[in-house]
Amino acid sequence: MESASADGTGGKKHVRQTSSGRDGRQEVRWILATAGYFRAAAILSATLLTSSPGPASHDEIFNLFYIRLACLTLCNQTQLAAQEVKALEDLNAAYYWDDETGVHMVGWELRVLAVRLQGMGLGDARRCVMGYYDLARDARSTLTKLKKRKAAGEDMNGEIELWEGRLADLGIRIASALVEMEDLVGAGMHLKTLKVNEEGDEELRSKKALLWLCLGDIDAAKECLKKGNGKEFMASEIDGTIRALAFVAEGRYEEAVVIWEELIANEETTAGKGEKAMWRQNLGVTLLYLGRGDEARTIFESLIAEDNSFHALTFNLSTIYELCTERSRTLKIVLAEKVAAMVDIGQNEGVVRGWEKVNGDFKL
C-alpha cells in the first residue's frame, strides 16, 4: 500500500491538461485547496516548470518551485525535495538580488524552506542553523530600512509587522533546529532570548511553549503563558491546550482530561474543525494513559467516521488496535481503506480527497 489514494495512482489522474501557464497555476491551486492531492500538485508544478513555453517571470518560476518542494515534503518525499533544492545553490549569492530595487528575487517562504532542505540534503544540521541566521540578518536589515521610511512619514506599519513576525518565526526555527541537533542546552539558552510580551501573539507563545515542553522544562513552558510583569495573558484556547499538555507531561492525566473536555464542550469556541479534532485526539491519548483504552478507541474511531485522517490520529488508532486485539493487521488495513475512500462534502462534495499516506501512517 504505497498511499491512501483511492485510485491507487497517487492522484495522477486528476492532473488535467492546461492550455496556458495561468491555467496551470489555477490548476495547482485547485489541487491544493479543494482536494489535497499533494503528489499531483508536485507533478503538475514540475510539468509547468519544464513545459514550453515555460513561466514568464522569475516570480512564477520560484512560486512553482516552492509548491513543488512543499508538496514533496507534505507527501513524505522530503529526501527527494532535499535533492532538488540543490539546484538553487547559494541563495545568498549576489545574482539573486535585484540590482535596481535591492530586493531578493526569491520569495521568503521558499528561502526559509530551502534552508531547511539544504541542511538535510547535505546532512549538516549546523548549515540549517547558519542559514536561519543569514535570513535573520536580512530580516533585520529590511526592518531597519522600513523603520527609516516610517520615520520619514510613510505608512509602513503593515510591512514592519510582517517582517517582525518573520524574524520571530526564525527565532523559533533556530531553537527547533538546535533541538534536532540534540543541542538541548543551546536550544534552551536561545529560547530564553525570545521575548513574547505582546497581548494576542498566541501563535508565537504556543510555539515557544511547545519547544520548552520538548526540552522537558515544564515550568518554562508555563511561563510562556505569562506577561513580562508576571500577570497572565487573557485566557485563550491555545493557553488551555498548553496547560493540558503540561499536565500530561507531568503525569497529571486526570487534570489534563478535565481541560480537554472543557475545550471540546465550549459552545462559544471559535476554533475550526481541525483544532477541535486535535483536542479530541489528545483527549483520547490522555485516556489511554489512564488505562481507558476502550474510550480512547471510541473517540479515535468517531474522528475517522467524521472524515478526519491526520497522521497522529491514524497512528494512534493503529497503536490501540495493536494493544487491544490479535487481529490488528486486519483492522489497520480496513482503516487504511476507509481513509482512502474519504470524500469531501459541501462545496467539493463527492471529490475523493486523496491525502497522501504511506504504510507508516497505519503502522503496516
C-alpha positions as CSV (number, residue, x, y, z in Angstrom):
1,M,0.0,0.0,0.0
2,E,2.0,2.9,-1.3
3,S,-0.5,5.6,-0.4
4,A,-4.1,6.1,0.6
5,S,-5.2,7.4,-2.8
6,A,-8.4,5.6,-3.7
7,D,-7.4,5.2,-7.3
8,G,-4.0,3.8,-6.5
9,T,-2.3,6.4,-8.7
10,G,-1.3,8.9,-6.1
11,G,-3.8,11.3,-7.6
12,K,-2.1,11.5,-11.0
13,K,-5.3,11.0,-13.0
14,H,-6.5,14.3,-11.5
15,V,-3.8,16.3,-13.3
16,R,-5.6,17.8,-16.3
17,Q,-4.0,19.2,-19.4
18,T,-3.7,23.0,-19.3
19,S,-3.7,25.5,-22.1
20,S,-1.5,28.2,-20.5
21,G,0.7,28.9,-17.6
22,R,-2.1,30.9,-15.9
23,D,-4.5,28.0,-16.2
24,G,-1.8,25.7,-14.9
25,R,-1.3,27.8,-11.8
26,Q,-5.0,27.8,-11.2
27,E,-5.0,24.0,-11.5
28,V,-2.3,23.8,-8.9
29,R,-4.4,25.9,-6.5
30,W,-7.4,23.7,-7.2
31,I,-5.4,20.6,-6.4
32,L,-4.1,22.1,-3.1
33,A,-7.2,24.0,-2.0
34,T,-10.0,21.6,-2.8
35,A,-8.6,18.1,-2.8
36,G,-5.2,18.0,-1.2
37,Y,-3.5,16.0,-3.9
38,F,0.0,17.0,-2.9
39,R,1.7,14.5,-5.1
40,A,-0.4,15.5,-8.1
41,A,0.4,19.2,-7.3
42,A,4.1,18.4,-7.2
43,I,3.9,16.6,-10.6
44,L,2.0,19.4,-12.2
45,S,4.4,22.1,-10.8
46,A,7.3,20.2,-12.4
47,T,5.4,19.9,-15.7
48,L,4.7,23.7,-15.7
49,L,8.4,24.5,-14.9
50,T,9.7,22.3,-17.8
51,S,6.9,23.0,-20.3
52,S,7.4,25.1,-23.5
53,P,6.7,27.9,-23.3
54,G,7.6,28.0,-19.6
55,P,6.9,30.5,-16.9
56,A,7.2,34.1,-18.0
57,S,8.9,35.6,-14.9
58,H,11.2,34.6,-12.1
59,D,8.3,35.1,-9.7
60,E,6.3,32.4,-11.4
61,I,9.3,30.1,-11.6
62,F,10.1,30.4,-7.8
63,N,6.4,30.1,-6.8
64,L,6.0,26.9,-8.8
65,F,9.3,25.6,-7.4
66,Y,8.1,26.4,-3.9
67,I,4.9,24.5,-4.5
68,R,6.9,21.6,-5.8
69,L,9.2,21.4,-2.8
70,A,6.5,22.0,-0.2
71,C,4.2,19.3,-1.7
72,L,7.0,16.8,-1.9
73,T,7.6,17.4,1.8
74,L,3.9,17.0,2.6
75,C,3.7,13.7,0.9
76,N,6.7,12.1,2.6
77,Q,9.2,12.8,-0.2
78,T,11.4,15.0,1.8
79,Q,14.6,13.4,0.7
80,L,13.7,14.0,-3.0
81,A,12.9,17.6,-2.1
82,A,16.3,17.9,-0.4
83,Q,18.0,16.7,-3.6
84,E,16.0,19.0,-5.9
85,V,16.6,22.1,-3.8
86,K,20.3,21.8,-4.5
87,A,19.6,23.4,-7.9
88,L,19.1,26.7,-6.1
89,E,22.7,26.6,-4.9
90,D,23.7,29.6,-2.6
91,L,20.6,31.8,-2.1
92,N,22.8,34.4,-0.6
93,A,24.7,34.8,-3.9
94,A,24.7,38.3,-5.5
95,Y,22.8,37.2,-8.6
96,Y,19.7,36.5,-6.5
97,W,19.4,40.2,-5.6
98,D,17.7,42.7,-7.9
99,D,20.3,45.4,-8.8
100,E,17.6,48.1,-9.2
101,T,15.4,47.5,-6.1
102,G,17.9,45.7,-3.8
103,V,15.2,43.1,-3.1
104,H,15.8,39.4,-3.1
105,M,14.2,37.7,-6.1
106,V,13.3,34.5,-4.3
107,G,10.1,34.6,-2.2
108,W,10.5,34.4,1.6
109,E,8.7,31.2,2.0
110,L,10.9,29.4,-0.5
111,R,14.1,30.9,1.1
112,V,13.0,29.5,4.6
113,L,12.1,26.1,3.2
114,A,15.3,25.9,1.1
115,V,17.5,26.5,4.2
116,R,15.8,23.6,5.9
117,L,16.0,21.2,2.9
118,Q,19.6,22.2,2.0
119,G,20.7,21.3,5.6
120,M,19.0,17.9,5.3
121,G,20.4,17.3,1.8
122,L,24.0,17.8,3.0
123,G,23.4,16.0,6.2
124,D,24.6,19.1,8.1
125,A,22.2,20.5,10.7
126,R,24.6,23.3,11.5
127,R,24.2,24.6,8.0
128,C,20.4,24.9,8.7
129,V,21.1,27.0,11.8
130,M,23.6,29.2,10.0
131,G,21.1,29.6,7.1
132,Y,18.4,30.8,9.5
133,Y,20.8,33.3,11.0
134,D,21.6,34.6,7.5
135,L,17.9,35.1,6.9
136,A,17.5,36.8,10.3
137,R,20.3,39.3,9.3
138,D,18.4,40.1,6.1
139,A,15.1,40.5,8.0
140,R,16.8,42.9,10.4
141,S,18.3,44.9,7.5
142,T,14.8,45.1,5.9
143,L,13.3,46.2,9.2
144,T,15.8,49.0,9.6
145,K,15.0,50.3,6.1
146,L,11.3,50.1,6.8
147,K,11.6,52.0,10.1
148,K,13.6,54.7,8.4
149,R,10.8,55.1,5.8
150,K,8.2,55.2,8.6
151,A,10.2,57.9,10.4
152,A,10.1,59.9,7.1
153,G,6.3,59.8,7.2
154,E,5.4,56.8,5.1
155,D,2.8,54.3,6.3
156,M,4.9,51.2,6.8
157,N,3.1,49.6,9.8
158,G,1.9,46.6,7.9
159,E,5.3,45.8,6.4
160,I,7.0,46.3,9.7
161,E,4.6,43.9,11.4
162,L,5.1,41.4,8.7
163,W,8.9,41.4,9.0
164,E,8.9,41.4,12.8
165,G,6.7,38.3,12.6
166,R,9.2,36.7,10.2
167,L,12.1,37.5,12.5
168,A,10.3,36.0,15.5
169,D,9.4,32.9,13.4
170,L,13.1,32.4,12.6
171,G,14.0,32.5,16.2
172,I,11.6,29.6,16.8
173,R,13.0,27.7,13.8
174,I,16.6,28.1,15.1
175,A,15.6,26.7,18.5
176,S,13.8,23.8,16.8
177,A,16.9,23.1,14.7
178,L,19.1,23.1,17.8
179,V,16.7,20.5,19.4
180,E,17.1,18.3,16.3
181,M,20.9,18.6,16.7
182,E,20.4,17.4,20.3
183,D,22.0,20.6,21.5
184,L,19.4,21.0,24.2
185,V,21.4,23.4,26.3
186,G,21.9,25.7,23.3
187,A,18.2,25.5,22.4
188,G,17.2,26.4,26.0
189,M,19.6,29.4,26.1
190,H,18.3,30.5,22.7
191,L,14.7,30.3,23.8
192,K,15.4,32.4,26.8
193,T,16.4,35.3,24.5
194,L,13.0,35.2,22.7
195,K,10.7,37.7,24.4
196,V,6.9,37.5,24.0
197,N,5.2,40.3,25.8
198,E,2.5,41.4,23.4
199,E,-1.1,40.5,24.0
200,G,-2.6,38.4,21.2
201,D,0.6,36.8,19.9
202,E,-0.8,33.4,20.8
203,E,1.0,31.5,17.9
204,L,4.5,32.6,18.9
205,R,3.8,31.9,22.6
206,S,2.4,28.5,21.8
207,K,5.4,27.5,19.6
208,K,7.8,28.6,22.3
209,A,5.9,26.7,25.0
210,L,5.8,23.6,22.9
211,L,9.6,23.7,22.4
212,W,10.0,24.1,26.2
213,L,7.9,21.0,26.7
214,C,10.0,19.2,24.1
215,L,13.1,20.2,26.2
216,G,11.3,18.9,29.3
217,D,11.2,22.3,31.1
218,I,7.5,22.4,32.1
219,D,7.9,25.4,34.3
220,A,9.4,27.4,31.4
221,A,6.5,26.3,29.2
222,K,4.0,27.6,31.8
223,E,5.9,30.9,32.0
224,C,5.1,31.4,28.3
225,L,1.5,31.9,29.4
226,K,2.5,35.0,31.5
227,K,3.5,38.5,30.5
228,G,6.8,40.1,31.4
229,N,5.2,41.6,34.5
230,G,4.2,38.2,35.8
231,K,0.5,38.6,35.0
232,E,-1.5,36.1,33.0
233,F,-2.3,36.8,29.4
234,M,-6.0,36.8,28.6
235,A,-7.3,33.2,28.7
236,S,-7.3,31.6,25.3
237,E,-7.9,28.2,23.9
238,I,-4.3,27.9,22.9
239,D,-3.3,28.6,26.5
240,G,-5.7,25.8,27.6
241,T,-4.1,23.5,25.1
242,I,-0.6,24.2,26.5
243,R,-1.8,23.7,30.1
244,A,-3.3,20.4,29.2
245,L,-0.1,19.3,27.5
246,A,1.9,20.4,30.5
247,F,-0.3,18.3,32.8
248,V,0.2,15.3,30.5
249,A,4.0,15.8,30.7
250,E,3.8,15.9,34.5
251,G,1.7,12.7,34.6
252,R,-1.4,14.6,35.9
253,Y,-3.7,12.9,33.4
254,E,-7.0,13.4,35.2
255,E,-6.4,17.2,35.3
256,A,-5.5,17.1,31.6
257,V,-8.7,15.3,30.8
258,V,-10.7,18.0,32.5
259,I,-9.2,20.7,30.4
260,W,-9.6,18.7,27.1
261,E,-13.3,18.1,27.9
262,E,-13.8,21.8,28.7
263,L,-12.3,22.9,25.4
264,I,-14.3,20.4,23.5
265,A,-17.6,21.3,25.3
266,N,-17.2,25.0,24.8
267,E,-20.1,26.1,22.6
268,E,-18.7,29.6,22.2
269,T,-15.4,28.4,20.7
270,T,-14.1,30.0,17.5
271,A,-11.9,27.0,16.8
272,G,-12.2,25.3,13.5
273,K,-12.8,21.6,12.8
274,G,-9.1,20.7,12.7
275,E,-8.4,22.3,16.1
276,K,-11.4,20.5,17.7
277,A,-10.3,17.2,16.2
278,M,-6.9,17.8,17.7
279,W,-8.4,18.3,21.2
280,R,-10.4,15.1,20.9
281,Q,-7.4,13.2,19.7
282,N,-5.3,14.4,22.6
283,L,-8.2,13.5,25.0
284,G,-8.1,10.0,23.6
285,V,-4.3,9.8,24.1
286,T,-4.7,11.0,27.7
287,L,-7.4,8.5,28.4
288,L,-5.1,5.8,27.0
289,Y,-2.5,6.8,29.6
290,L,-5.2,6.3,32.2
291,G,-5.9,2.8,31.0
292,R,-9.2,3.7,29.5
293,G,-8.4,2.2,26.1
294,D,-12.0,1.5,25.1
295,E,-13.0,5.1,25.5
296,A,-9.9,6.3,23.6
297,R,-10.7,3.8,20.7
298,T,-14.3,5.2,20.6
299,I,-13.0,8.7,20.3
300,F,-10.5,7.9,17.5
301,E,-12.9,5.9,15.5
302,S,-15.5,8.6,15.7
303,L,-13.0,11.1,14.4
304,I,-12.3,8.7,11.4
305,A,-16.1,8.4,10.9
306,E,-16.2,12.3,10.6
307,D,-13.6,12.1,7.8
308,N,-10.5,13.1,9.8
309,S,-7.3,11.4,8.7
310,F,-4.3,13.3,10.1
311,H,-1.1,11.3,10.8
312,A,-1.3,11.3,14.6
313,L,-4.9,10.0,14.5
314,T,-4.3,7.1,12.2
315,F,-1.0,6.2,14.0
316,N,-2.6,6.3,17.5
317,L,-5.7,4.3,16.4
318,S,-3.4,1.7,14.8
319,T,-1.5,1.5,18.1
320,I,-4.7,0.9,20.0
321,Y,-5.6,-1.9,17.6
322,E,-2.2,-3.5,18.3
323,L,-2.8,-3.2,22.1
324,C,-6.4,-4.4,22.1
325,T,-6.6,-7.3,19.6
326,E,-4.7,-10.0,18.0
327,R,-6.1,-9.2,14.5
328,S,-4.7,-5.7,14.5
329,R,-3.3,-6.0,10.9
330,T,-6.8,-6.7,9.5
331,L,-8.2,-3.7,11.4
332,K,-5.4,-1.4,10.2
333,I,-6.0,-2.4,6.6
334,V,-9.7,-1.7,7.0
335,L,-8.7,1.7,8.5
336,A,-6.4,2.4,5.5
337,E,-9.3,1.6,3.1
338,K,-11.6,3.9,5.0
339,V,-9.1,6.8,4.7
340,A,-8.6,6.1,1.0
341,A,-12.3,6.2,0.4
342,M,-12.9,9.6,2.2
343,V,-14.6,12.2,0.1
344,D,-15.2,15.9,0.6
345,I,-18.6,17.4,1.5
346,G,-20.1,20.8,0.9
347,Q,-18.7,22.8,-1.9
348,N,-16.5,19.9,-3.1
349,E,-19.0,17.1,-2.4
350,G,-18.0,13.8,-3.9
351,V,-14.4,14.7,-4.6
352,V,-12.0,12.0,-3.4
353,R,-9.6,13.7,-1.1
354,G,-6.5,11.7,-1.9
355,W,-4.4,12.8,1.1
356,E,-1.1,11.1,0.6
357,K,-0.4,8.3,3.1
358,V,2.3,5.7,3.5
359,N,2.5,2.4,5.4
360,G,3.9,4.1,8.4
361,D,0.8,6.2,8.9
362,F,-1.0,2.9,9.7
363,K,1.9,1.0,11.3
364,L,1.8,-1.5,8.4
